[in-house]
Amino acid sequence: VGRPSSQCPNCWRTEMSGPRIARLLNDIAVQFAHQPLTVAAESVAQHVITFWDPRMRAALLAMSPAMTEELDPRARAALAVIRHGD
């Protein structure tokens, strides 16, 4: 998922749309619900930086302000950490 195929080299763009990226980030953030917000944000950000494909990170950083309003507070804080690091 999210990788281009020889038949459709840009298919990841459709698959990694803003809503899907937001859902993935929220899913990760939920795993850190037991941690304080700042710790959770750092953990989520580290996961994204370590494991997400650069194109996925680019889609995340290009997310519209309206879309970021739909993020879990931990995911929104992680996005701020990632943006600060770039």
Contacts in CASP RR format, 6 or more apart in sequence:
PFRMAT RR
TARGET T0000
AUTHOR 0000-0000-0000
METHOD contacts of the structure
MODEL  1
VGRPSSQCPNCWRTEMSGPRIARLLNDIAVQFAHQPLTVAAESVAQHVIT
FWDPRMRAALLAMSPAMTEELDPRARAALAVIRHGD
1 15 0 8 1.000
2 11 0 8 1.000
2 12 0 8 1.000
2 15 0 8 1.000
2 16 0 8 1.000
2 53 0 8 1.000
2 55 0 8 1.000
2 56 0 8 1.000
3 12 0 8 1.000
3 53 0 8 1.000
4 10 0 8 1.000
4 11 0 8 1.000
4 12 0 8 1.000
5 11 0 8 1.000
12 53 0 8 1.000
12 55 0 8 1.000
13 55 0 8 1.000
16 55 0 8 1.000
16 56 0 8 1.000
16 59 0 8 1.000
17 59 0 8 1.000
18 59 0 8 1.000
18 63 0 8 1.000
18 64 0 8 1.000
18 67 0 8 1.000
19 67 0 8 1.000
21 56 0 8 1.000
21 59 0 8 1.000
21 60 0 8 1.000
21 63 0 8 1.000
22 63 0 8 1.000
22 67 0 8 1.000
22 68 0 8 1.000
22 70 0 8 1.000
22 71 0 8 1.000
22 75 0 8 1.000
24 56 0 8 1.000
25 44 0 8 1.000
25 48 0 8 1.000
25 60 0 8 1.000
25 71 0 8 1.000
25 72 0 8 1.000
25 75 0 8 1.000
25 78 0 8 1.000
25 79 0 8 1.000
26 71 0 8 1.000
26 72 0 8 1.000
26 75 0 8 1.000
28 44 0 8 1.000
28 47 0 8 1.000
28 48 0 8 1.000
28 75 0 8 1.000
29 40 0 8 1.000
29 44 0 8 1.000
29 71 0 8 1.000
29 72 0 8 1.000
29 74 0 8 1.000
29 75 0 8 1.000
29 78 0 8 1.000
30 72 0 8 1.000
30 74 0 8 1.000
32 39 0 8 1.000
32 40 0 8 1.000
32 43 0 8 1.000
32 44 0 8 1.000
32 74 0 8 1.000
33 40 0 8 1.000
33 74 0 8 1.000
35 43 0 8 1.000
37 73 0 8 1.000
37 74 0 8 1.000
37 77 0 8 1.000
38 77 0 8 1.000
40 74 0 8 1.000
40 77 0 8 1.000
40 78 0 8 1.000
41 74 0 8 1.000
41 77 0 8 1.000
41 78 0 8 1.000
41 80 0 8 1.000
41 81 0 8 1.000
42 78 0 8 1.000
42 81 0 8 1.000
43 78 0 8 1.000
44 74 0 8 1.000
44 75 0 8 1.000
44 77 0 8 1.000
44 78 0 8 1.000
44 81 0 8 1.000
45 78 0 8 1.000
45 79 0 8 1.000
45 81 0 8 1.000
45 82 0 8 1.000
48 56 0 8 1.000
48 57 0 8 1.000
48 60 0 8 1.000
48 78 0 8 1.000
48 82 0 8 1.000
49 57 0 8 1.000
49 82 0 8 1.000
52 60 0 8 1.000
57 82 0 8 1.000
60 79 0 8 1.000
60 82 0 8 1.000
61 82 0 8 1.000
61 83 0 8 1.000
61 86 0 8 1.000
63 79 0 8 1.000
68 76 0 8 1.000
68 79 0 8 1.000
71 79 0 8 1.000
END
